[in-house]
């Protein structure tokens, strides 16, 4: 018995080394060593998004267990977590001077393991793995709790546009309609969970 070809996914300039379905089968992620990872609609065979951000040879590309994130690694010393719906970078991981050989989410999506080698370390570490927390991949309610503990000021209108993707001017309209309250900070944690510097907190 021969299978029927439903679609041919094209877009890479060199050989494809991996192709995986998202957990819900609605997307396909493909990667080649020397071009951007691509996300396709498997039903139509249409390229939806190119994940642009690596500058070295790609070594890994995979979905998280819930399909909400994509994880890639490359010889440019980076592993990157992506939002497959927008192609935006959510998080960058660094740590190996000779490149990241592979990366993977933990089954619960709360940690990421990367592996590579760095012979320049003293004493030399020729191969090792690193495990990091993937807080940005937590459910929204958990992100809000984390952010409320770490962000010590409300977002400006410009920051709400960048991090929460609100239309320009919406925050001003919201202020006019309701009493002041702390700005949602979940999207800030997806970019970087950090406490603002004293300069950022100083009155303007």
N, C-alpha and C positions, 0 to 999 in steps of 0.2 A: 504494500500500500504506500502511495506517495502523498505527502502532505501538500495542501494547497497554499501557495504563497499569497498572503493577504496584502502585504505591503513591503516595499523595499525602502529602507531608511538610508538616505544619502546625505552627505554633508561634510564628511571628513576628507582631509587631503592625504592621509596615509592609512595604514592598516588599523582596523578597529580591534582592540584587545579585550574589551568587555562590553556587554550589552545586557541590561537587567530591567525587568519590569518593576514598577512601583508595587507595593503590597496590594493596592486595589486594582491593579492591571490597567489603570487609566493613562499611565505614562510609561515611556521607555527611556532609559538613560544609556547613552553610548559614549565611549571614550576611546581615543587613539593617543599614541604617545606624543605626537607633536602638533595637535590642534585642540581647540576648545572642546570640553565635554558638551554634548548636545542632549536636549530633551525633546522627545517626539510624541505626537499623538499616534498611537499604534493603529487605530482604526483607519485613519486617513493617510498615514505615512508622512505627516506634515511635521517639519521642524518647528518647534514652538519657541525654544529659548537656547541660546548659546551661553554657557557659563564662562565669562571672561574674567581672568584674574591671575592665572598661573603664567609663569614665564619659563618654566623648565619642563622636562619630559614628564608626562603624567604617569603615575604608577598605580593609581587606584581610583575607583568611582563606584559609589554605592548609595542606596537609599537607607534612611533610618527605618526602624521597625514599623513605625506608624505612617511612613511615607511623607511626613511633613518636611523633611530635610534631606539634603543630599550632602555627602561627604566625599571630598576628593583629596588626593595627595600627589606631590610631584617632586622633581629634583631641584626645585627652586627653594627648598628648605621650608615649605609651607604645606599644611593641610588646611582646607577651607570648608566650612559649613555654609551651605547655600539654602535659600528659599526657592524651591523648584517652581513655585507659582509666579515669581517675579524675576528670578535670576539674580537677586540681590545677595551679597555676601552677608552672612549673619555673624560669623566668627572666624578668626584666623588663629592657627596653632603653629608655633615655631619651636625649634629646639635641636635640629640636626643640621650641621654645617654641610654635610655631603648629601643632603636631600632626605625626604621622607619616602621610605620604600612602600609602606602600606598604612592604612588607617581603617578603623572600624568603630561603629557604635556598639555600646553594650546592649544586651537584649532589652533593657528597660529604657534605653535612650538617654540615660542620665550621665554617662561617662563616654569618653572617646579614648581609644588606645592608638598610639602611633608608634611606628618602628622605623629605625634607620641606623646610620652609623656615623661616627665622628672621630676619626683618628687624630684630630688636632688636640683633643682633650688631654690633660695631664692629671693622673695617668691616662694613657690612651683608652678610649672606649670605642672599640671597633664595631660593636653592634649592641643595641639596647632598645628597650621599649619604654614609652612614657604613657601614663594614664592621667587624664585631666578631667575635671568636672565639666559637664556640658549643661550648665545652668540655663543657658539661653534656649535650650531645647525642652525645658520643663513646661508643663501645662500653664496656661495663662494665669490661673489663680495663684499658683506658686510663684510665678514671676513677679506678680504684684506684691506679694509678701516680701520677697527678696529685695525688690526695688525700694519698697517703703522703708526698709531698714538702712538703705545705703544712699539714697538720694535725699539731700537735705534742703532742696529748694524746688519750687514749681518750675515747669518748663516755660520758656518764653514762647511767644507766638511763632517765631522762626523755627525754634526747636520742635514744636508740635508739627509743623509742616514737614520737616525732615524726618523725624523719628516716628511719628504717629500717622504720617501720610494724610493729614487733614488738609482740606482746601484752604488756601490763604484767606485769612479774615474770619475763619470759622470760630477760632478761639475768642476773638473779640465779640462775636455775636453771642457765643455761649455765656460770656461774662455778663452781657446785658440782660440775659434771660434768667439767670439763676445766681444765687449767692456764691461767693468765691469758695472754692474747695481745692484740695491738692490735685494737681494734674496727674492723669494716668501716666505711669512710667514703664509699662511693660515693654514698649518698643525701644525705650532707651536701653533696657537690659539686653535686648537682642543685638544692639550695636556694641555696647560696652557697659558692663556693670561696674561703675566706678563712682567714687565720691568726688564732686566738683572741687577744683583747686580753690584756695583762698581768693585768688584773683577773680575767678568766675563767680564766687559768692559775694564779692564786694559790691555795694550799691553803685549803680551807674547814674 
